[in-house]
Amino acid sequence: METILPIIIQIVTGIIGGQAVGAAVKQAAMSQLPKILSGAIGGVAGGTILGSILGGGDAAGMGGMISDAIGGVGGGAILTGIVGAVLNAMKK
């Protein structure tokens, strides 16, 4: 459970970040599946990167969960924005 909980937090918060960007930025307008997938993938990547930068990637406890959540939201939002921009560029 110690191994899977950070990944679950990163996926869920990544999806939240991706949905927020999809709702806020009209250039990132796309269907739900790309927003969910890019948010989840970006969330795991962002949470892992932030955890390794802060040195708490494998740390248990609230500090590790908070960095997973913040990195997940940020990573999900960033990757969803990028995917939305690429999909819109492909439409033109």
Backbone bond lengths (Angstrom), bond angles and torsions (degrees), N, CA, C in turn:
res aa  C-N    CA-C-N  psi(-1)  N-CA   C-N-CA  omega(-1)  CA-C   N-CA-C  phi
1 M - - - 1.450 - - 1.518 111.20 -
2 E 1.330 116.84 -29.69 1.459 119.97 179.04 1.518 111.94 -66.44
3 T 1.305 117.08 -26.01 1.454 121.04 -178.46 1.525 112.06 -86.26
4 I 1.309 117.42 -37.59 1.458 120.93 -173.67 1.531 112.94 -84.11
5 L 1.329 118.76 -28.46 1.463 121.25 -177.22 1.526 113.16 -60.05
6 P 1.339 120.44 -45.46 1.469 118.46 177.07 1.529 113.11 -60.35
7 I 1.309 117.37 -37.02 1.464 120.72 179.91 1.527 110.35 -67.41
8 I 1.328 116.77 -41.20 1.469 120.21 178.14 1.524 109.99 -63.10
9 I 1.336 116.97 -43.98 1.468 120.75 178.57 1.524 110.21 -60.76
10 Q 1.329 117.30 -44.05 1.460 121.36 -179.36 1.521 111.44 -64.34
11 I 1.313 117.70 -41.16 1.468 121.10 179.98 1.522 110.65 -65.43
12 V 1.328 116.77 -48.69 1.469 120.49 -177.25 1.527 110.88 -64.28
13 T 1.326 116.99 -46.54 1.465 118.62 -179.56 1.526 111.47 -70.39
14 G 1.321 117.73 -29.87 1.461 120.64 174.68 1.516 112.06 -64.51
15 I 1.331 116.25 -40.94 1.460 120.28 176.83 1.528 109.87 -64.37
16 I 1.324 116.98 -40.16 1.468 120.42 177.98 1.533 110.32 -62.15
17 G 1.325 116.61 -45.15 1.467 120.27 178.43 1.514 112.06 -63.29
18 G 1.324 116.76 -40.37 1.458 120.70 178.31 1.511 112.47 -65.37
19 Q 1.328 117.12 -40.60 1.462 120.77 177.88 1.522 111.01 -66.12
20 A 1.327 116.56 -37.53 1.466 120.06 179.33 1.524 111.04 -64.07
21 V 1.325 116.64 -44.16 1.467 119.93 178.54 1.525 110.20 -66.05
22 G 1.310 116.77 -41.19 1.457 119.78 178.78 1.518 112.73 -61.35
23 A 1.330 116.75 -34.16 1.465 120.27 178.88 1.521 112.02 -79.92
24 A 1.324 116.87 -33.21 1.467 120.60 -174.57 1.521 113.44 -84.73
25 V 1.307 117.61 -36.24 1.462 121.60 -174.00 1.527 108.75 -108.45
26 K 1.292 115.73 115.11 1.464 119.34 -177.75 1.529 112.21 -72.09
27 Q 1.343 117.81 -21.63 1.462 119.18 176.00 1.528 111.16 -69.04
28 A 1.323 116.59 -21.19 1.461 120.86 178.56 1.521 111.22 -92.54
29 A 1.336 116.91 18.15 1.458 120.80 -178.43 1.526 109.66 -65.63
30 M 1.312 115.08 118.29 1.461 121.73 178.93 1.516 107.44 -155.44
31 S 1.310 116.27 173.00 1.460 119.67 -178.97 1.531 110.69 -72.02
32 Q 1.306 115.40 173.64 1.462 120.47 -174.67 1.529 113.22 -67.06
33 L 1.311 118.67 -39.00 1.466 120.72 -176.11 1.530 112.74 -59.78
34 P 1.335 119.66 -49.22 1.468 117.62 177.18 1.529 113.20 -63.44
35 K 1.339 117.72 -34.65 1.459 119.83 177.92 1.522 111.39 -66.02
36 I 1.329 116.68 -41.59 1.461 120.43 -179.76 1.527 110.40 -67.97
37 L 1.324 116.73 -46.81 1.470 119.71 -178.25 1.523 112.19 -66.01
38 S 1.316 117.10 -46.51 1.467 118.64 -179.62 1.521 110.74 -67.91
39 G 1.317 117.80 -35.16 1.458 120.30 176.67 1.517 112.18 -64.56
40 A 1.330 116.57 -43.92 1.460 120.55 -179.86 1.528 111.56 -66.57
41 I 1.315 117.22 -45.81 1.469 120.80 179.94 1.522 110.48 -65.68
42 G 1.322 116.65 -44.30 1.464 120.48 177.69 1.512 112.13 -65.02
43 G 1.322 117.09 -34.29 1.458 120.80 177.92 1.514 112.73 -64.22
44 V 1.319 116.25 -44.03 1.466 119.63 178.23 1.523 110.17 -65.95
45 A 1.321 116.43 -43.23 1.468 119.59 179.65 1.524 111.19 -65.24
46 G 1.325 116.85 -46.78 1.458 120.48 -179.19 1.515 112.78 -64.06
47 G 1.330 116.84 -41.94 1.458 120.62 178.17 1.514 112.44 -64.74
48 T 1.325 116.67 -38.83 1.458 120.94 178.54 1.519 111.10 -68.22
49 I 1.314 116.49 -44.46 1.470 120.00 -179.78 1.520 111.06 -64.50
50 L 1.327 117.18 -46.74 1.462 119.50 179.96 1.525 111.05 -64.18
51 G 1.315 117.09 -39.59 1.464 120.43 177.86 1.512 112.41 -62.12
52 S 1.323 116.56 -39.19 1.465 118.94 179.58 1.522 111.77 -73.79
53 I 1.326 117.14 -32.29 1.472 119.91 177.26 1.518 110.58 -67.92
54 L 1.335 116.23 -42.78 1.459 120.31 -178.83 1.522 112.54 -80.32
55 G 1.313 116.67 -8.43 1.456 120.30 179.48 1.513 113.19 77.78
56 G 1.307 117.47 11.69 1.462 120.86 -179.44 1.502 112.56 -117.47
57 G 1.319 117.85 27.74 1.459 120.86 -177.74 1.499 113.24 -60.32
58 D 1.333 117.59 -36.45 1.455 120.95 -179.38 1.520 111.48 -107.41
59 A 1.313 117.63 7.00 1.466 120.45 -176.97 1.512 110.34 -75.14
60 A 1.311 115.07 132.73 1.461 119.69 175.77 1.522 108.70 -86.23
61 G 1.305 115.79 163.37 1.452 119.33 177.64 1.510 112.04 105.14
62 M 1.321 115.34 -174.91 1.464 121.28 -174.81 1.523 112.68 -66.56
63 G 1.317 118.31 -37.01 1.461 119.89 -179.70 1.511 111.88 -60.78
64 G 1.313 116.70 -42.14 1.459 120.93 177.87 1.510 112.36 -67.18
65 M 1.331 116.92 -39.47 1.465 120.36 179.51 1.526 111.17 -68.41
66 I 1.313 116.94 -38.21 1.464 119.73 179.65 1.520 110.70 -66.53
67 S 1.333 117.55 -43.09 1.463 118.92 178.54 1.521 111.07 -67.51
68 D 1.338 117.46 -33.53 1.468 120.25 175.16 1.521 110.52 -63.75
69 A 1.325 116.66 -43.11 1.463 120.67 -178.39 1.525 111.50 -67.88
70 I 1.319 117.32 -45.98 1.466 120.52 -179.19 1.526 110.47 -65.56
71 G 1.329 115.94 -45.30 1.459 119.30 177.53 1.514 112.40 -64.18
72 G 1.336 116.91 -35.50 1.454 120.85 178.40 1.515 112.62 -65.42
73 V 1.321 116.35 -45.83 1.469 120.05 179.20 1.524 110.17 -63.52
74 G 1.326 115.91 -47.07 1.472 119.83 -179.04 1.514 112.64 -64.05
75 G 1.326 116.34 -47.03 1.462 119.81 -180.00 1.514 112.97 -64.37
76 G 1.335 116.15 -41.10 1.464 119.91 177.78 1.511 112.29 -63.98
77 A 1.327 116.18 -41.01 1.463 120.42 179.39 1.530 111.10 -66.21
78 I 1.321 116.64 -44.98 1.468 120.70 -177.68 1.525 110.85 -64.40
79 L 1.331 116.54 -49.29 1.468 118.72 -177.32 1.525 111.18 -66.75
80 T 1.324 118.57 -36.88 1.463 120.26 177.49 1.521 110.90 -64.92
81 G 1.328 117.43 -39.32 1.457 120.66 176.19 1.522 112.18 -62.09
82 I 1.323 115.85 -41.47 1.468 120.47 179.02 1.530 110.45 -65.69
83 V 1.330 116.32 -46.69 1.465 120.21 179.95 1.525 110.74 -62.64
84 G 1.335 117.48 -40.24 1.457 120.89 177.51 1.517 112.27 -62.48
85 A 1.330 116.51 -41.49 1.470 120.19 178.66 1.525 111.03 -65.43
86 V 1.327 116.72 -41.16 1.470 120.45 179.58 1.528 110.39 -66.25
87 L 1.331 117.25 -44.15 1.461 119.42 179.56 1.526 111.76 -64.25
88 N 1.324 117.62 -38.11 1.463 119.98 177.37 1.521 111.43 -68.22
89 A 1.331 118.13 -36.38 1.464 121.42 177.38 1.527 110.77 -66.52
90 M 1.324 116.29 -34.09 1.463 120.39 178.80 1.525 111.98 -71.37
91 K 1.321 117.82 -27.09 1.467 121.70 -179.52 1.513 112.09 -72.07
92 K 1.331 117.00 -27.41 1.470 121.38 -174.42 1.498 112.58 -80.72
